[in-house]
């Protein structure tokens, strides 16, 4: 089962930290395909930023470390 609550919390935290610089967040892999095996599957997320700078990377570090 995909932990929707945790994914939603990460999305919220990342959106708060990155603001308008966040372009998208993509769930991929077994979780996206519905083939999750709780004992071995990871939840794969990729996010795309419109721009990068050291201040922005510092800002998103807390939600990334939390994830």
Secondary structure as UniProt FT lines:
FT   HELIX           4..18
FT   HELIX           19..21
FT   STRAND          22..28
FT   HELIX           30..33
FT   TURN            38..40
FT   STRAND          44..49
FT   HELIX           54..66
//
